[in-house]
């Protein structure tokens, strides 16, 4: 086997993993190369697109054939032995979140993508666009997907960048240069964008009794660091980290029940600072003490690029550079769920949703679970998060229809909501729904609640909200129609107007409309969404039609794209929904709901009807700008 070492550094296998025996055929190529490389005759690197689809053992087979790294590798999550090997050895896996989403090779959303799980197990994980030209995305977009939909931390993103260099097929000199450039950019970034948190602990005479944790409690946050138990008495132990500007919960525990001061030896203390400014301090407590500091922020920045932005100056800057982002503060709550499985964990799936303002924003989902002794009859934690408070719905399903209890074992589930525990035995049925929390605890109006925009002539949500929706519910902006006193009627972007006949709450009228994400935590590019409208239907509703549209160029001349039509299920006040639709790569978009009387006949959709008994309303909203 010969090759030109000055121009060829490696080979990549790309083939259909499902319908063709690509890995079997690859043996004739990869095994001789591996043997030649092992004998020192050549230095040709090997990689494979593997574990994206097909057999779960494909990644294992790729490793056995001498691959130096694999691309995608998502199905590695279903092969625990190979996953453990990859974690123990630091085997490189290059993830492709956006590619997997677009091609639907991973259908469970960004938040459940295994890439971050791989990283935390020790797999040398990095990211790729897969094909930048095809998917119209950059590495920055893939990183932004992780930031927006998971609890990834800054240090983990940095690790992925380091891993990408280490796993590349570049020469040692090139790798050294790339590491130097990355480190220089890291220094600039940390100086101007991250915050430095310092936790100083002066121990008393019983240092083994003291431990603490620091948790980022904002959306997509997690425990960022912890300390103790300690071994040295009467000394100051300091931990310093750089992390995102956020809201944090610091908790310190003394198992002896006497705190750090002032009963045993030196007067101990704790002190927490952020960017040199003291946030918390103390020492006189019993078993535990904790407090919050910082603020949850929802940044509105432009699409990330591969260029470092300039340091901030005293001059005003445009959005998306270094100006301070607007902030909104949330009432946070911890929610966790554990399931005690019966003898058939493979039957069980579940979903946790935020239902504020009539929405169904998925927080997480899980199952089916392995049919193994590790799960059969065992209690397992399946969900744990800190999120904005509100109303929630937990749905658990059993595909066989016997629930968790009591035919094939005595299972059940426990939801911990703040300090409250909610239990269920899920007895002998296909599905059980547990609703908890309260609408009164939902985040106050912010980016999720629309306000009237006089320049557009319609309600608008100017920022992305963590609730995953934009709504007029509770605002009164769309009540009735222009004829009957609708504020700022007709609330349309263009010249389309409401009908000239009809009585509010008796004839066709739209009361409120909502656009909500159904796949991600926020409205974002490439995410799926739907429209929900509260309307008043005439008579029994069967003669009314509601047409749903969206536009990617909200303004005086929007191009309306049809989504779906539906008829109300009853007369009077009803809720009606559109089909799902895919959000496109435009930061500001709009939806339209057009309701009209059409009689019993089937009629084509119209974005503007100009009929006597019709009501038409628009809503402008902003999507996650990192996915443009």
N, C-alpha and C positions, 0 to 999 in steps of 0.2 A: 504494500500500500504506500503510495507516494502522494505528496501534496506540496504546494508552494508555501512554505512557512512564513514568508514575508507578507502574504496577502490573505491567507486563510487561517483563521484562529480557531474555528469551531464549526459544528454542524447542528442543525435544529430539525427535529422531526415534527411535521405538522400533518395530521391526517384525521379522518373521521374515526372516532373511538368507538362508535356504536355499530355501524353497519359493515365496517371493513376490519379484517384482522391486522390492523396496522402495526401493533406491537410485535405480533408474531413475525411479520415480514421484516420488521426492523432488526431482528436478531442477526440477519445476514449482513447487516451494515455495522451495527453498534458493537456486537461482541468482538469481531476482529479488531475494531478500533480500540476497544477497551484492552484487549490483549496486547496490542502494539504499544499502547500508552503505558501499560503496567510494566512492559519490558524495557521501556525507555527509548524505543525506536522512533516514536513520534510524540508530539505534544499537542494533540488536537483535542479541544474541549468538546463536550457533548451536552446538549440540552434537548428536552422534549416538551411539546404541548401535551400534558398528561393529567388525567384526573379531572378534566373538565366535564366529561360525560362518560357513559359506558361503565365498565366493570370497576368496582371499588378497588380492585387490586392493581390497577394500571400504574399507579405511582410506585407501588412496590416493585413491579416488573421493570419499570424504568430505572430504578435504583440498581436492581440486580444486573441490568445491562450496561451499567457504568455511566449513567447520566450524572453530570456534575451539578445540574439543577433541573427543576421542572417548572413549566409555566402553567398557571391556573391552579391545579392541585386541589380543587375544592372538595372532591370526593374522598380525599384523604381523611376527612372528618369521620367517615364511616369505616375506616380501617384502623382501629385503635393500636394495633401492634406496630404497624408501619409508622403511625403518627408518633408513638412513643420513641421509636428509633430515630425519626427525623428530629424530634425535640432533643433527645440525648446527644445526638451527633452534630446538631446545628446544620442539618441539611437545608440547602436553599430552596425556597418555594416562592415563585414570583406571582403575586395575585393580580387579578384584572377585574376590579369590581364593576366598572361601567360596562365593559365588554360582556361580562357574565349577565348583567342586568338586561342589556339590549338584546342579546341572543337568547335570553331566557334559559341559559344553562344553569343558573342559580335563581330559583323562583321565590325565595323567601325574603327578599328585600335586603337592602344594605345593612340594616341593623342586625340581621342574623347571619351575615356572611362570615365564614369561619376564619377569614384572614387574621383578624385580631386575636382570635383564640389560638391560632397557630403560633403567633408571635409570643404570646404569654406562656406557651408550653416550651419555648426554647427553639422553635423552628426558625431558621434564618430567613425571615419573611421580608419581602420588599414588594414594590408595586410596578406595574407596567400598564400602558394604555392598550396593549395587545396589538392594535393597529390604529395609530393616531389619525390617519387619513380616513379610514372607514368610519370610525366612531366619533370623529370630530371632537376629541377630548384630549387633554394633556395630563401629565402626571399630577399637576396641581389639581385638576378636577377629581382624579381618583382619591387624592389625599383629602380634598374637601368633602367627598362623599363619606369618608371615614369620620371626619370631624363632626359633620352634621348629623350623622345617624348612629354613632356609637359613642362610648365613653373613652375613646382613645386619648391618651395624654401626650403632652408635648414631647416628653422624653422618648415615648414609643415611636412617634413620628420621626424623631431624629434617629432612632435605632434603625428604622426602615431605610432611611437614606444611607446610613453607614453600611447596612447589609447589602444594599444595591451595588455599592462600589466593591465590596469584598467578594460578592458573587459574580461580578462581571468577568469577562474573558480578557480584560485589559492587562497589559504588562504591569509588573510591580512598580515601575517608574510612573506610569500613568495613574495607577491607583493611588500612589503616594501624593501625586499632584492634586487629584480629585479630593482626597481627604483634606488636604490643606485648604483648598478652596471652600469646601463645605464648612470647615471649622471657622474660617474667616467670616462666612455669612452667618454662621451660628452666633458668633460674638456680636455682630451688628444686630441681629434679630433680638437676642436676649437683652441687649442694652436698651432697646427702644420699645419692644412689644410685650415681653414677658414681665412677670413680677418675681421678686426674690422674697421668699418667706423663710424666716429663721425661727427655729424653736430651740430655746435654751432651757435646759433642766439642771438645776443644782440639786443633787441628791441629798437625802438625809442619811441616817445611819443604817437604813434598810433599803438599799437601792434595788434589790430584787423584787420589791413590792410595787415598783413604779413602772407604768407603761402609758402610752398615749397614741392617739391617732389624729390625722388631719383629713377631712373628707370634703371634697368639692360637692356642694349640695345643689348646684344649678343643673338645668337640663343637660343630660349626657355626662354628668360628673360621676366621680367615684372616689374611693380612698386614694390619696396621692402619696402619702408617706405615713410612717409610724415609727415609734421608738420604744426601747425598753423590752423586757426588764433590764436593769443595769447591774453592773458588778462592782463598781467603785463607789465608795461612800464619800460624801462631802466634796464632790468635784462637779464642775460645770460641763455637761455634755451638750454639744450644739449640733443641730442638724440644719443644713441649708439646702433649699431646692429652688429651682426656677420652674414656674408653671404659669398657666393662663391667669389673667385677671378675672376673678370670679368671687363667689361667696363661699366661705369655708366654715366648717364646724370643727372646732378643736375640742377634744375630750381627753381628760387625763384621769387615770385610775390608780388608786393606791389600795392594794388588796389587804393591807394591814388596818385600814380604816382610820388612819390618823393623818392623812395628807402628807405634805412635804415639810410642814412647819407647824408647830415649833416644839414638838415633844421629844424627839430623838436626835440628839447631836446637833450638827450645824443646821442653821435655819435655811432649809431648802426653799426653792421657789421654781416657778416656770415663767417664761416670758416669750411671747410670740410677737414678731415684728414683720411688717410687709414693706419692702423697699425702705428699710431703716426706720419706719414709723411704728411705735409700739401699738399693738392692737389689743392684746390681752396680757394679764399678769396675775399672779397669785401664788398661793402655797398653803393657806389655811383652809382645808376642807377635810371631809371625812373619807368616804370611799371614792367618790367621783365628783368631777366638776367639769363643766363645758360651756362654751359660748360660741356665737357666730361672729364673723367679721367679713368685710368685703361686700360686694354687690353683684348680683347676677346681671350680666350684660348680654344683650343680643346685638352683635355688631352688624352693621349694614355696609359691607365693603364690596368693591367691585370684584370681578372675576380675578382669581389669583393668577399670577404669571410666574415665569421662571426668573424674573429679575427682582433683586432686592430693591425695595423702595428707599428713598432718601430719608435720613433722620428728620424728625420733626423740627420745625422752625417756629419762630414767633409770628410768622405771617399766616393768614388764613389759607386753608388748603381745600381742595375740592373733595367731595365724597370719594372714598375708595383709596385715598392716600394715607395721610397720617392724622387726620382730624379725629377728635374723640367721638366714639360712637354713642348713640343714644342708649339709655339704659332703662330697664324696667325691672321692678322687684317683684318676686313671686312668693306666696306662702308655700313653703315646701313641705312635703310629707314623704316618709319612708314607707314603701310597700314591698312586701315579700310574700312568696307563696311556696309552700311545700306540699308534696303529694305523697301519701302512703299508697303505694300501688297494690293491686290485688295480684293474682297469679299471672295476669296477662297484660303487662305494661305496653306491649306492642299495639293494644287497642286504643290507647289514650292519646288524645291531643287536647290542646287548650289555647286560649287566647285571652290577653288582658288588654282592655281598651279604655281610653279616656272618653267619656260621653258628655263632656261639657257642651252646653248650648246646642244639644241635639245631635252632636257629632258622634262618630265612632272612630277615633284615632287610635290605631294599633300601637301599643307600647311594646309588646313582645308576644311571641307565640312559641309553642314547643310541641314535641312529639311527632310521630309515634316514637316510643322508647324501645331500646333493645330488649329482646326476649332472652334475658340472661339472668343468672342468679344475683348479679349486682343490683338488679331492679325488681325482680319478682318478690313481692311481699315486703319490699323495703321502703323506707321514708327518704325522699330525696328533695333538696331545695331546687326549685326550677325557675324562680324569678326573684329578683332583688334589685330595687332601684330607689332613687330619691328623685321625685318629680314634683311639678307644680300641683298643688292640691286641687280638688274638684270632685266630680262624680265619675265613677268607674264601673266597669262591667267585666266580670270574669266568666268566661264560657268554657266548660269542660265537656268533652265528647268521648263516648265509648263506641267504637265502630261495631261491636258485637251486640250492644244494647243491654248489657248487664251491669253497667256502671262500675264503681269501685267496691261496692258492698251489696250483697253479702253472699253471692252465689259461689264465687271462686276466690274467696279471701275476704278479709275485713279491712278494706281500705277506706280512704277519705282524703280530705284536703284541709289545709289551714291557710287562711290569708291573714297576714298581719298588716293592719292599716294604722300607721302611727303606733299608738299604744293599745289599739283595739284588736282583738282576735276574732275572726269570723271562720266558723268551721262548717263543713258539710260532709255527709257520708256518701253522696252521689249513689243512691241505692236503685239498682235494677231499672235503668233507663238509658236512652241514647245520649241525652244531653241534660246538663244542669247549668243554670245561669245564676250568678250571684252578683247583685248590684249593691254598691256601697259608696260611701262619701256623700256629697251633697252639692247640688247646683249652686247653692249659696257660697260654697268655698271655691268655685271656679275663679281663675284669674280675672281681675277687673279688666274693663275695656282697655285695650291697647292696640297692638297691631292686628288682633283678631276681630276687633269691632270697627265696622266701617264708619266713616264720617263723610259728610257731603263735601264734594270738591267742586267749587263753583266754576273753575276753569274747564272741567270736563263735563259738568252738568249731570253728575251721577255720584253715588256713594263710592268711596275708595278706601281700601286698607293700604296705607303708605308703607308699611313695613311687614316683614315676615314674623308671624307669631308662633311661639312654641306649641300652641294648641293645635296647629295643623289646619287652621281654617281662617276664612274671612267671611264675616256675616253681618247682616243688618238686623238680626234678631235682637230685640230689646232697645233698638234705637228709635223706632217709630218712623224711620225715613221713608218707608215704602207703603205705609198703610193706605189702603184704598187706591184711588187713581186721581189724576188731575181734576176731573170733573167733581169729585167728592172731597176735595181738600188735601190731597197728597202733598206733603211738604216738598217744595222744589220740583213739582211734577213737570214733565213726565218722567224725569230721572233716566234719560237716555243720552247716549253719546252723540247721536246723529239727530236728524230731523224727525225720526219716528215718534209718534205720539199716541196717547191712549184714545180709546173710543169715546164717543160723545153721549152714550146712553148707559144706563145701569145704576143700581143702588148698591152702595158699599155694604159688604157682608151678606148680600142677597144674590147679586149677579157677579160675573167674572171680575175678580180683583186679587192682586198679589199683595200679601202682607209682609213677607220677608223672604230673602233668599240667602243661601249660604253655599260657598264653594269649599270643599274639604278634601284633604289628602286621605287616600285610603291605603297607601302603601308605605308612606314615610312619616317621620315625626313632624315634618313641616312640608308646606307646598314647595316642591322643588322640580327642577328640570328633569325630564324623563320619568317623573313620578306619575302615578295614576290618581285621578281626582273624580269627583262627581258633584252634581249640583242638587241641593235640596231646597224646595220652595214650600212655604206655607201659603195656601190660596183659599179663597172662597169660591166654591163651585155652584153653578146654577142647578136648581131642581135636584136630581139624583147624581149629577156629575157626568152622566154618560154622553151628553151632547157638547161637552167642553173638551178642548184639546190644548195641551201645554207643549210648546216647542222649545227645546234647549239649544243654545248656540254658544260658541266661544270665539274670541278674537285675539290675535297676537299683536294688533296695532291699534289699541284704544285711542280714540281721538275723534275728530269730526267726521272722518270717513273710514270707519272700521270695516274690515273684511270679515263678515260673520261666517263661521264654519259650523255646519249642522252636527249636533251630537245625537239627539234622539227626540222622539215625541212620546207623550203618554196622556192617558185620560184619567181624571180623578176617580178614585174608587167609590166615592160617595158624594152626596151634596153637602153644602155647608163648609165648615173649616176643615181642610184636610192637608196632609203633607204629601208631596209628590216628588219623586226623584228622577234624575236623568240616568242614562247609562254611564258607565265609566268612560273617561277619555284621558288621553295622554297629554300632559303638559309639555309644551315645546320650549325651546331655548331662548325665551324672551323674558326679560326681567319683569315687565309690567304687562299684564294681560287683562282680559275682561270676559264676563259671561253675560248672556242675555236670556231672560225668561219671557216668552210671549204667550199669553193666555187668551183664548178667544172662544166664542160660541161657533160651532161648525155644524151642529145637527148630528144625525146618526151616521152620515156618510163618512167614508175615509177620505181625507184630504191631504195634499202634500204640505210639508212644513213651510212656514213663512217667518222670516226674521222680522218683518214689519207687515202688519195686516191692514191697517187703515180701515177697520170695520167698527160698527157701532158698539158692539159688546166685546171689547178686548182691553187688556191691560198689559203693558210691556214695560219692563224694568231692566236696567243694567247694573252691574257691580264690577268695579275695577279692583284688581288685587296685585300683590307683589309676590313673586316666587323667590326661592333661595338663590341669591345672586351668584353663589359659587359654582352653579351648574349652567352657566350661560354658554 
